[in-house]
Amino acid sequence: MSRTDPRPHSLRHLTSPIGRIELLGDGTAVTSLAIERDGALPHDELPESSDAVLDRAAAQLDEYFRGARRTFDLPVALAGTAFQRAIWEQLIALDWGEVVSYGELGRATGRATAGRAVGGAVGANPVPIIVPCHRVLGGSGRITGYSGGEGVPTKAWLLAHEGIPHSVPRSGVA
């Protein structure tokens, strides 16, 4: 299932400090997490049809945003290429407050010079926050972009929430 499937198996919306969040699931795992952009979520028009996995995910996200949770204990189904999945596995291994650079991710997956491919894989993460792509920074500790929510401001909020030092581009966008 992808974010663009017209009828997700399970759907749950929740509020958060970074905007509304939409969770999708397949009955056994979280398959997608979308953060509100410009006041909209991908499946706003559909009625909620939550399940036990999405209810657990919503509870853990609430704990995360309140500062009471630092790790997620949830099944996730990550559909992507072998390279994307390798990058996402590196992200899952990051602890609260830990960061990695795009270059380090490339080296860890055997593609040290594949900066664009690494950035593309990070940006294609279907389950941000739970798979912490916000913990990826440029080599100098600078935010270079973020595909979730309102982009750089959303990533800056998540980093600050975890106490991660970072710098924001002057214009607020990469």
C-alpha positions in Angstrom: 0.0 0.0 0.0 1.2 3.5 -0.7 0.2 6.9 0.4 -1.8 7.3 -2.9 -4.0 4.2 -2.5 -7.6 5.4 -2.7 -8.8 3.1 0.1 -6.4 2.3 2.9 -7.1 -0.8 5.0 -6.8 1.3 8.2 -6.8 5.0 8.7 -6.4 7.2 11.8 -5.9 11.0 12.2 -4.4 12.6 15.2 -3.3 16.1 16.3 0.2 17.0 17.2 2.4 20.1 17.9 3.6 19.9 14.2 0.1 19.7 12.7 -2.4 16.9 12.1 -0.9 13.4 11.4 -2.4 10.7 9.3 -1.5 7.1 9.9 -2.2 4.3 7.4 -2.0 0.6 8.1 -2.5 -2.8 6.6 -3.9 -4.5 9.7 -0.6 -5.8 10.9 1.8 -2.8 10.5 2.0 1.0 10.0 2.5 1.6 6.3 2.4 5.4 6.1 2.6 8.5 8.2 1.8 11.8 6.7 2.1 15.2 8.3 -0.3 17.9 7.4 0.9 20.3 4.7 -1.0 23.5 3.9 -3.9 22.3 6.1 -4.5 19.0 4.3 -3.7 15.3 4.6 -3.8 12.8 1.8 -7.0 11.0 2.9 -8.9 13.8 4.7 -12.0 12.9 2.7 -12.1 9.3 4.0 -13.7 8.2 7.3 -11.4 6.8 10.0 -11.1 3.1 10.3 -8.5 2.5 12.9 -7.2 -0.8 14.2 -5.1 -2.0 17.2 -1.8 -1.2 15.4 -2.7 2.4 14.5 -4.2 2.9 18.0 -0.9 1.8 19.5 1.0 4.1 17.0 -1.2 7.1 17.9 -0.6 6.5 21.7 3.2 6.2 21.1 3.3 9.3 19.0 1.4 11.2 21.7 4.0 10.0 24.3 6.8 11.1 21.9 5.4 14.6 21.5 4.9 14.9 25.3 8.6 13.9 25.8 7.6 10.7 27.5 8.8 8.3 24.7 12.2 8.2 23.0 11.8 5.0 21.0 9.0 3.4 19.1 7.9 -0.2 19.5 5.7 -0.6 16.4 5.5 -2.9 13.4 6.2 -0.9 10.2 6.0 -2.2 6.6 8.5 -0.3 4.5 7.8 -0.7 0.8 10.7 0.6 -1.4 13.7 -0.4 -3.4 16.5 -2.4 -1.8 18.6 0.8 -1.5 15.8 2.7 0.1 15.2 0.0 2.6 18.9 -0.1 3.5 18.8 3.6 4.2 15.7 3.3 6.3 17.2 0.5 8.3 20.1 2.9 9.1 17.6 5.5 10.3 15.8 3.0 12.5 19.0 2.3 14.3 19.4 5.9 15.3 18.7 6.7 18.9 16.8 9.7 20.4 19.0 12.8 19.8 21.4 11.0 17.5 22.1 12.4 14.1 23.7 11.2 10.9 24.8 13.0 7.8 23.8 12.1 4.2 27.4 11.2 3.6 27.6 8.8 6.5 24.4 7.1 5.3 26.0 6.7 1.9 29.1 5.2 3.3 27.2 2.9 5.6 25.3 1.5 2.7 28.3 1.2 0.4 27.4 4.2 -1.8 29.7 6.9 -0.4 29.3 9.2 -3.5 25.5 8.7 -4.0 24.4 11.9 -2.2 21.4 12.5 -4.3 20.3 8.9 -4.1 20.7 9.0 -0.3 18.7 12.2 -0.1 16.0 10.7 -2.3 15.7 7.6 -0.2 15.5 9.7 3.0 12.8 11.9 1.4 10.9 8.8 0.3 10.6 7.4 3.8 6.9 6.4 4.1 6.9 6.5 7.9 8.7 9.7 9.1 9.1 10.3 12.9 8.8 6.6 13.6 11.6 6.0 11.1 13.5 9.1 12.1 14.5 10.7 8.8 14.4 14.1 10.7 17.7 13.0 12.3 19.6 13.4 9.0 21.5 16.6 8.6 24.0 18.0 6.1 27.7 17.5 7.0 27.9 20.8 8.8 24.8 20.2 11.0 22.6 22.2 8.6 19.1 21.2 7.7 19.1 20.7 4.0 15.4 19.9 3.6 12.5 17.9 4.8 9.6 16.3 2.9 7.2 16.1 5.8 4.7 18.6 7.0 5.7 22.2 6.2 9.3 21.2 5.4 12.3 22.8 7.1 10.2 24.3 10.0 8.7 20.9 10.8 12.2 19.3 10.8 13.6 22.1 13.0 10.8 21.5 15.5 11.5 17.8 15.7 15.2 18.4 16.1 14.7 21.0 18.8 12.2 18.6 20.5 15.0 16.0 20.8 17.6 18.6 21.8 19.6 18.1 18.6 21.8 21.2 17.7 21.2 22.3 14.1 21.2 25.3 11.8 18.5 26.4 9.5 19.1 27.9 6.0 18.8 31.6 6.0 15.7 31.5 3.8 14.1 28.7 5.8 14.3 26.4 2.8 17.1 24.3 1.4 
